[in-house]
Amino acid sequence: MDMTAEKMTDRQLIEQTLAGNTTCYATLFERYRRQIYAATLGKCGDEQDAGDIIQETYVKAYFNLPRYNPEYTFGQWIYTIARNLCIDFARRKRTAGSTVSIDGTHGGEINPPCDALNPEERIISRQRSRLLDDLMEELPPHYRTMIELRFLSEYSYEEIAEKLDMPLGTVKTQIHRAREKLCALITARKLL
């Protein structure tokens, strides 16, 4: 395709990403990064937590891109992912004894995308899953454990700290570093 990624529509960027032109995803995500960050920061109230949620959103949206429903704008879809991660974050905070308001809204209620995959999407999803497995194998074992517990098993930070008998701050730091390492591997392979 002759167009530069910045000039492509969201739909074109999504199609190109799904077709294997993974450099288009970074452009697509950057279009919405500031708005998602502002909304996330407004909901969680902490810059580091907002940054963590943005990174989670970035990875989660990439691996779920085959499930994207074009009935919604990409902005709505990725905002829904970020919003759900904020809700999970607030729930974990409340469970730990803190309270975080999640009352803020961003342009009204957004319906979640359909979860049903067509056969082509299932194949793409399996390929991405194998790719993620390969990348996970390249992580040091302690980082792989952190990623698996946090993102695949969906344990809270507190649950991981308890399970691994580690201080909560250490768990947060290790997960942050593991996520950065995984993102670096994805970027180095030009998968995004």
URRA-V87388 format. One record per pair of residues at least 6 apart in sequence whose C-alpha atoms are under 8 Angstrom apart, sorted by the first residue. I is the first residue (numbers start at 1). GAP is how many residues later the second one is. If there is no record, write none. Layout:
i->I gap->GAP
i->I gap->GAP
//
This chain:
i->5 gap->8
i->5 gap->19
i->5 gap->22
i->6 gap->21
i->10 gap->18
i->10 gap->64
i->11 gap->59
i->13 gap->11
i->13 gap->12
i->13 gap->14
i->13 gap->15
i->14 gap->10
i->14 gap->11
i->14 gap->14
i->14 gap->51
i->16 gap->6
i->16 gap->8
i->17 gap->6
i->17 gap->7
i->17 gap->8
i->18 gap->47
i->18 gap->48
i->18 gap->106
i->22 gap->168
i->22 gap->169
i->22 gap->170
i->23 gap->167
i->23 gap->168
i->23 gap->169
i->24 gap->168
i->25 gap->37
i->25 gap->167
i->26 gap->166
i->29 gap->29
i->32 gap->43
i->33 gap->21
i->36 gap->18
i->36 gap->43
i->36 gap->46
i->37 gap->13
i->37 gap->14
i->37 gap->17
i->39 gap->67
i->40 gap->10
i->40 gap->13
i->40 gap->14
i->40 gap->42
i->40 gap->43
i->40 gap->46
i->41 gap->6
i->41 gap->8
i->41 gap->9
i->42 gap->62
i->43 gap->43
i->43 gap->57
i->43 gap->58
i->43 gap->59
i->43 gap->60
i->43 gap->61
i->44 gap->6
i->44 gap->42
i->44 gap->45
i->44 gap->46
i->44 gap->56
i->44 gap->57
i->44 gap->58
i->52 gap->124
i->53 gap->29
i->53 gap->32
i->53 gap->33
i->54 gap->28
i->55 gap->124
i->56 gap->29
i->57 gap->21
i->57 gap->24
i->57 gap->25
i->57 gap->28
i->59 gap->124
i->60 gap->21
i->61 gap->17
i->61 gap->20
i->63 gap->62
i->63 gap->65
i->63 gap->66
i->64 gap->61
i->66 gap->51
i->66 gap->55
i->66 gap->56
i->66 gap->58
i->66 gap->59
i->67 gap->46
i->67 gap->47
i->67 gap->48
i->67 gap->49
i->67 gap->50
i->67 gap->54
i->68 gap->6
i->68 gap->9
i->68 gap->45
i->68 gap->46
i->69 gap->44
i->69 gap->45
i->72 gap->41
i->76 gap->34
i->77 gap->35
i->77 gap->36
i->80 gap->30
i->80 gap->32
i->86 gap->16
i->87 gap->15
i->90 gap->9
i->90 gap->10
i->90 gap->11
i->90 gap->12
i->92 gap->64
i->93 gap->6
i->93 gap->7
i->94 gap->6
i->96 gap->62
i->135 gap->47
i->135 gap->50
i->135 gap->51
i->136 gap->8
i->136 gap->46
i->137 gap->7
i->139 gap->39
i->139 gap->42
i->139 gap->43
i->143 gap->31
i->143 gap->32
i->143 gap->34
i->143 gap->35
i->144 gap->34
i->146 gap->25
i->146 gap->28
i->146 gap->29
i->146 gap->32
i->147 gap->28
i->147 gap->31
i->147 gap->32
i->149 gap->6
i->149 gap->11
i->150 gap->6
i->150 gap->7
i->150 gap->10
i->150 gap->25
i->157 gap->11
i->157 gap->14
i->157 gap->15
i->158 gap->10
i->160 gap->6
i->160 gap->11
i->161 gap->6
i->161 gap->7
i->161 gap->10
i->186 gap->6
//
